[in-house]
């Protein structure tokens, strides 16, 4: 677990970069690609954490502990793999375009705050299952964030491009969307 705090710090830095891009009103697709990169980093973090948990806690508990402890660790593992669709965050739609950027910054700030909380838990050496669950929740928050950006992009840029007479612009927008959907499929 020695490199996990460094990985978390990198993820926090990446979230800050996305927030700066958002404040600068960067192109939606660019922001979405960066959020997807953060999600891949979260997935890699969780994989490393799970590997460590399986290698030491789970292995030693199943091998050496009483049945009660074995059942507990197996139950913890099951919670890591369960998807909780009910906890999917709701990302409200901004009423006006002027509210959009501050709202997006607020979501990213929430993600950063939650990551900082996870850093404290990691540094304290606390429950790895709790850490993985919180990282999954942050991942879901970023998915909801990207879904909202995509909806805004579809309703704005894409509609404009498709209804225009510029064939090249239509094709460019379609190709961009394909890259977003392709990356989304790889993350899930």
C-alpha positions in Angstrom: 0.0 0.0 0.0 3.0 2.2 0.0 2.4 3.8 -3.4 -1.4 4.3 -2.9 -1.2 7.7 -1.3 0.9 8.9 -4.2 -1.6 7.5 -6.7 -4.4 9.3 -4.8 -2.4 12.6 -4.9 -2.1 12.1 -8.7 -5.8 11.6 -9.0 -6.5 14.7 -6.9 -4.2 16.7 -9.1 -5.9 15.4 -12.2 -9.3 16.4 -10.8 -7.9 19.9 -10.2 -6.8 20.0 -13.8 -10.3 19.1 -14.9 -11.7 21.9 -12.7 -9.3 24.4 -14.3 -10.4 23.2 -17.8 -14.0 23.5 -16.7 -13.5 27.1 -15.3 -11.9 28.0 -18.6 -15.0 26.6 -20.4 -12.9 24.0 -22.3 -14.6 22.0 -25.0 -17.0 19.4 -23.6 -15.3 16.4 -25.3 -11.9 17.4 -24.0 -13.2 17.5 -20.4 -15.0 14.2 -20.8 -11.8 12.5 -22.0 -9.9 13.9 -19.0 -12.7 12.7 -16.6 -12.4 9.2 -18.3 -8.7 9.3 -17.6 -9.4 10.0 -13.9 -11.8 7.1 -13.9 -9.1 4.8 -15.3 -6.8 6.0 -12.6 -9.4 5.2 -9.9 -9.9 1.8 -11.4 -6.1 1.2 -11.3 -6.0 2.4 -7.7 -8.9 0.0 -6.7 -7.2 -2.9 -8.5 -3.9 -2.3 -6.6 -5.8 -2.0 -3.3 -7.8 -5.1 -4.0 -4.7 -7.1 -4.9 -3.0 -6.1 -1.6 -6.2 -6.9 0.3 -6.5 -10.4 -1.4 -2.8 -11.1 -0.9 -2.6 -10.4 2.8 -5.9 -10.0 4.7 -8.1 -12.4 2.7 -5.5 -15.1 2.3 -4.4 -15.1 5.9 -7.9 -14.9 7.2 -9.2 -17.8 5.1 -6.1 -19.9 5.9 -5.7 -19.2 9.6 -8.7 -17.5 11.2 -11.9 -19.0 12.7 -14.9 -19.6 10.5 -16.6 -16.4 11.9 -13.7 -14.3 10.6 -13.6 -16.1 7.3 -17.3 -15.4 6.8 -16.8 -11.7 7.6 -14.0 -11.3 5.1 -16.0 -13.2 2.4 -18.9 -10.8 3.1 -16.6 -7.8 2.8 -15.4 -9.1 -0.6 -18.9 -9.5 -1.8 -19.7 -5.9 -0.9 -16.7 -4.8 -3.0 -18.1 -6.5 -6.1 -21.8 -5.6 -5.6 -23.1 -2.8 -7.8 -25.3 -0.4 -5.9 -27.4 1.4 -8.5 -29.4 3.1 -5.8 -26.4 5.1 -4.8 -25.9 6.5 -8.3 -25.5 10.3 -7.8 -28.1 12.6 -9.3 -26.5 15.4 -11.1 -29.1 18.2 -11.6 -29.2 20.2 -14.8 -28.2 23.8 -14.6 -31.1 26.1 -15.2 -29.0 28.5 -17.3 -25.7 28.4 -19.1 -24.3 30.9 -16.6 -24.9 28.4 -13.8 -23.4 25.5 -15.7 -19.7 26.2 -15.0 -20.1 26.9 -11.2 -22.2 23.8 -10.9 -19.6 21.6 -12.6 -16.9 23.1 -10.4 -19.0 22.2 -7.4 -19.2 18.6 -8.5 -15.5 18.4 -9.1 -14.8 20.0 -5.7 -17.0 17.4 -4.1 -15.0 14.6 -5.9 -11.7 16.2 -4.7 -13.0 16.5 -1.1 -14.0 12.9 -1.1 -10.6 11.9 -2.5 -8.9 13.8 0.3 -11.1 11.9 2.8 -10.0 8.7 1.2 -6.3 9.8 1.5 -6.8 10.2 5.2 -8.3 6.7 5.5 -5.5 5.2 3.5 -2.8 7.0 5.5 -4.5 5.7 8.7 -4.4 2.2 7.3 -8.1 1.8 7.8 -10.6 -0.6 6.2 -9.6 -1.3 2.6 -13.2 -2.4 1.7 -14.5 1.0 2.8 -11.8 2.7 0.7 -12.8 0.7 -2.4 -16.5 1.4 -1.9 -15.8 5.2 -1.6 -13.6 5.1 -4.7 -16.4 3.4 -6.6 -18.8 6.1 -5.4 -16.4 8.8 -6.6 -16.2 6.9 -9.9 -20.0 7.0 -10.1 -20.0 10.7 -9.4 -17.6 11.3 -12.3 -19.8 9.1 -14.5 -22.8 11.2 -13.7 -20.7 14.4 -14.2 -19.7 13.1 -17.7 -23.3 12.2 -18.5 -24.4 15.7 -17.7 -21.6 17.2 -19.9 -22.6 14.9 -22.7 -26.2 15.8 -22.5 -25.3 19.5 -22.6 -23.0 18.9 -25.5 -25.6 16.9 -27.4 -28.2 19.6 -26.9 -25.8 22.3 -27.9 -22.9 21.6 -30.2 -24.2 18.4 -31.7 -27.6 19.7 -32.5 -26.1 22.8 -34.1 -23.6 20.8 -36.1 -26.1 18.2 -37.4 -28.7 20.8 -38.4 -26.1 22.9 -40.2 -25.3 22.6 -43.9 -21.6 21.9 -43.0 -21.0 18.3 -43.8 -17.4 18.3 -42.5 -18.5 19.7 -39.1 -21.2 17.1 -38.9 -18.7 14.3 -39.5 -16.2 15.8 -37.0 -18.9 15.9 -34.3 -20.0 12.3 -35.0 -16.3 11.1 -34.8 -15.9 12.9 -31.5 -18.9 11.2 -30.1 -17.7 7.8 -31.2 -14.5 8.4 -29.3 -16.4 9.3 -26.2 -18.7 6.3 -26.4 -15.8 3.9 -27.2 -13.8 5.2 -24.1 -17.0 4.9 -22.0 -17.4 1.2 -23.0 -13.8 0.5 -22.0 -14.2 2.1 -18.5 -17.4 0.1 -17.7 
